[in-house]
Amino acid sequence: MATCCELCTHSNIQPCSNYILCRTTGPVCHTQKECNLARQDAVSWNLFGETGLRITVGMSTCGLAAGGQQVYVAFETELKKLELPAKLVRVGCMGACYAEVLVEFAKPGHAPVVYSHVTPERVPALLQSYLEEDYSGAFALRTPTVSEKREPDILLLDEIDFFQHQVRNVIQHCGLLDPESITEYIIHGGYCALTHVLQKMTPDNVIQTVTASGLRGRGGAGFPTGLKWHRCRQVESDIKYLICNGDEGDPAPFSR
């Protein structure tokens, strides 16, 4: 990961403990406004590219099955034809598999617009309509903006039947950020919880917090995570082993 400014001492050999906070909220070790402005510019460039236009294509399993790869290639072709170097990003599934292929257009200061059931043939017209700020036929707006006039027939994403009763904590960024970009993960708050744990909590505090949360395993037993960690911590031994279950064979658990 790159340093945040010329004053930053962060490196792979000597990582700065405040690095994540600096990249997400601004400099911690100094108060230079120029650095904070540079950070904001870097965030904008990473998310929207040099033209300020971000296009995401749903390319999880469901998206690919619906033709996501072909839609992605169609956008590559059309953007090249228009000589428009937009930020074209492969993203995962936001959950509405029935609506794939889902494509989202976003610009700074504008409401991100989501289109559903996109096919390669629709790509040129969709792109042209969006550039002309014509959002008719959109599936939804991700979030509203104060300055923009909202089309009355276009719902917000959380007003759609599928989403309106959901409270998304862990998966709130699914289908939004590039799953292969650690920079985008950090921009959206990645590792902030880990930073807080390492800087301000003891192991016992962590276990108490996890226990109080009621978090359980996704397997059939649904074993309380806090209790599991508590029992492991009680074992007196010079050597302890961490076993990570990375199997995806069970239906629905999505173990990591």
C-alpha positions in Angstrom: 0.0 0.0 0.0 1.2 3.5 -0.8 2.0 6.2 1.7 -0.7 8.8 2.3 1.6 11.8 1.9 5.3 12.8 2.0 5.3 12.9 5.8 4.0 9.4 6.1 6.5 6.8 7.4 4.4 3.8 6.6 6.1 0.9 4.9 5.8 -2.9 4.6 8.8 -3.3 6.9 7.7 -0.7 9.5 3.9 -0.3 9.2 2.2 2.7 10.8 -0.4 1.7 13.4 -2.5 4.7 12.3 -2.3 3.9 8.6 -5.9 2.8 8.2 -7.3 5.8 10.1 -5.1 8.2 7.9 -6.5 6.7 4.7 -10.1 6.7 5.8 -10.6 9.9 8.0 -7.5 12.0 7.3 -4.0 12.5 8.7 -3.5 11.6 12.4 0.2 12.6 12.9 -0.1 16.1 11.4 -2.7 18.7 10.4 -1.7 19.8 6.9 -4.8 20.5 4.9 -3.0 19.8 1.7 -2.5 16.2 2.7 -6.2 15.7 3.5 -7.2 17.2 0.1 -4.7 14.9 -1.6 -6.3 12.0 0.2 -9.8 13.0 -1.0 -8.5 13.3 -4.5 -6.9 9.9 -4.3 -10.1 8.4 -3.0 -12.1 10.0 -5.9 -9.5 8.8 -8.5 -9.6 5.2 -7.1 -13.3 5.0 -7.2 -14.2 7.0 -10.3 -11.1 7.2 -12.4 -9.8 10.1 -14.4 -13.2 10.9 -16.1 -15.3 10.8 -12.9 -17.5 8.0 -14.2 -17.7 4.5 -12.5 -19.6 1.6 -14.1 -20.0 -1.7 -12.2 -21.1 -4.9 -13.7 -22.5 -7.8 -11.6 -20.2 -10.7 -12.2 -20.8 -13.1 -9.4 -22.0 -16.6 -10.3 -25.6 -15.4 -11.0 -24.4 -12.5 -13.0 -22.1 -14.6 -15.1 -24.9 -17.1 -15.7 -27.1 -14.3 -17.0 -24.4 -13.0 -19.4 -22.3 -10.7 -17.2 -19.1 -11.4 -19.0 -20.6 -10.5 -22.4 -22.1 -7.3 -20.9 -18.7 -6.3 -19.5 -17.0 -6.8 -22.9 -19.8 -4.8 -24.5 -19.1 -1.9 -22.1 -15.3 -2.2 -22.9 -16.1 -2.0 -26.6 -18.5 1.0 -26.3 -16.2 3.0 -24.0 -13.3 2.5 -26.4 -15.5 3.5 -29.3 -16.5 6.7 -27.5 -12.9 7.3 -26.3 -14.3 7.5 -22.7 -11.9 6.1 -20.2 -14.5 5.4 -17.5 -13.7 3.2 -14.5 -15.2 -0.2 -15.4 -15.4 -2.6 -12.5 -16.3 -6.2 -11.9 -18.4 -6.6 -8.7 -20.1 -9.3 -6.8 -23.8 -9.9 -6.3 -25.9 -7.4 -4.3 -28.4 -10.2 -3.6 -31.0 -9.6 -6.3 -30.0 -12.5 -8.5 -33.3 -12.5 -10.2 -32.5 -9.0 -11.7 -29.0 -9.8 -13.1 -27.2 -8.7 -15.1 -27.1 -5.6 -12.8 -25.2 -2.6 -13.9 -24.6 0.6 -11.9 -23.5 4.0 -13.1 -22.1 6.5 -10.5 -20.6 10.0 -10.6 -19.4 12.1 -7.7 -22.3 14.2 -6.3 -24.9 12.2 -8.3 -27.3 9.4 -7.2 -25.9 6.1 -8.4 -28.3 4.5 -10.9 -28.8 0.8 -11.1 -30.2 -1.0 -14.2 -31.4 -4.6 -14.3 -31.6 -7.4 -16.8 -28.9 -5.7 -18.9 -27.8 -7.4 -22.1 -25.0 -6.6 -24.5 -27.4 -5.1 -27.0 -28.7 -2.6 -24.5 -25.3 -1.3 -23.5 -24.9 1.6 -26.1 -28.3 3.0 -25.4 -28.0 2.7 -21.6 -24.6 4.5 -21.7 -25.8 7.3 -23.9 -29.0 7.8 -21.9 -27.0 8.0 -18.6 -24.5 10.5 -20.1 -27.5 12.6 -21.1 -28.8 12.3 -17.5 -31.9 10.3 -18.7 -32.5 7.6 -16.1 -35.8 6.3 -17.4 -36.1 2.6 -17.2 -33.7 2.3 -14.3 -34.1 -0.5 -11.7 -33.4 1.8 -8.8 -31.3 4.6 -7.3 -28.9 3.4 -4.7 -29.1 6.6 -2.6 -30.9 9.9 -3.0 -29.1 13.2 -3.4 -30.3 16.6 -2.1 -29.6 18.5 -5.2 -30.9 16.2 -7.9 -34.6 15.9 -8.9 -35.7 12.4 -8.3 -37.7 10.6 -11.0 -41.1 9.7 -9.4 -41.2 6.3 -11.0 -37.7 5.2 -9.9 -37.5 3.6 -6.5 -34.6 3.8 -4.1 -32.8 0.4 -3.8 -34.1 0.0 -0.2 -37.7 0.7 -1.3 -37.8 -2.4 -3.6 -39.7 -5.3 -2.1 -36.6 -7.6 -2.1 -34.5 -5.1 -0.1 -36.9 -3.0 2.0 -37.0 -5.4 5.1 -33.2 -6.2 5.0 -30.7 -4.8 7.4 -27.3 -5.3 5.9 -24.3 -5.1 8.2 -21.6 -7.6 7.0 -22.7 -7.6 3.4 -23.6 -3.9 2.9 -20.9 -3.4 0.3 -21.6 -6.6 -1.8 -22.1 -5.5 -5.4 -20.7 -2.1 -4.7 -16.9 -2.4 -4.4 -14.3 -4.2 -6.4 -13.7 -7.5 -4.4 -10.2 -7.7 -5.7 -9.2 -4.1 -4.7 -7.8 -3.8 -1.1 -7.7 0.0 -1.7 -11.5 0.1 -2.3 -12.0 -2.1 0.8 -10.0 0.4 2.9 -11.9 3.4 1.4 -15.1 1.8 2.6 -13.9 1.3 6.1 -12.1 -2.0 5.8 -9.8 -2.9 8.7 -11.2 -0.1 10.9 -12.7 -2.6 13.3 -9.4 -4.5 13.4 -7.5 -1.2 14.0 -9.8 -0.4 16.9 -9.4 -3.9 18.4 -5.6 -3.8 18.2 -5.2 -0.3 19.6 -8.0 -0.1 22.2 -9.1 -3.5 23.3 -7.7 -6.5 25.3 -8.3 -10.1 24.2 -10.8 -10.5 27.0 -12.6 -7.3 25.8 -12.9 -8.8 22.4 -14.3 -12.1 23.6 -16.8 -10.3 25.8 -17.9 -8.2 22.9 -18.3 -11.2 20.5 -20.2 -13.1 23.2 -22.5 -10.2 23.9 -23.3 -9.9 20.2 -24.7 -13.4 20.0 -22.6 -14.3 17.0 -22.9 -17.9 16.1 -21.3 -20.2 13.5 -23.1 -20.7 10.2 -22.9 -24.4 10.3 -25.6 -26.8 11.5 -24.6 -26.6 15.2 -24.8 -22.8 15.3 -22.2 -22.8 18.1 -21.7 -19.5 19.9 -18.5 -17.9 18.6 -17.7 -16.1 21.9 -17.9 -19.3 23.9 -15.6 -21.0 21.4 -13.0 -18.3 21.7 -13.4 -18.2 25.5 -12.7 -21.9 25.9 -9.7 -21.7 23.5 -8.2 -18.8 25.6 -8.6 -20.8 28.8 -6.4 -23.6 27.5 -2.9 -23.3 29.0 -0.3 -24.2 26.3 2.8 -22.8 24.7 1.5 -23.7 21.2 -2.0 -23.2 19.9 -3.4 -23.8 16.4 -5.8 -21.8 14.4 -7.8 -23.9 11.9 -9.6 -22.0 9.2 -12.5 -23.8 7.6 -12.4 -22.6 4.0 -14.7 -25.3 2.5 -17.5 -24.1 0.3 -19.1 -27.5 0.0 -21.9 -27.0 2.5 -25.0 -25.3 1.1 -25.4 -21.7 2.3 -22.6 -21.4 5.0 -20.1 -19.5 2.8 -17.3 -20.4 5.2 -14.2 -18.1 5.1 
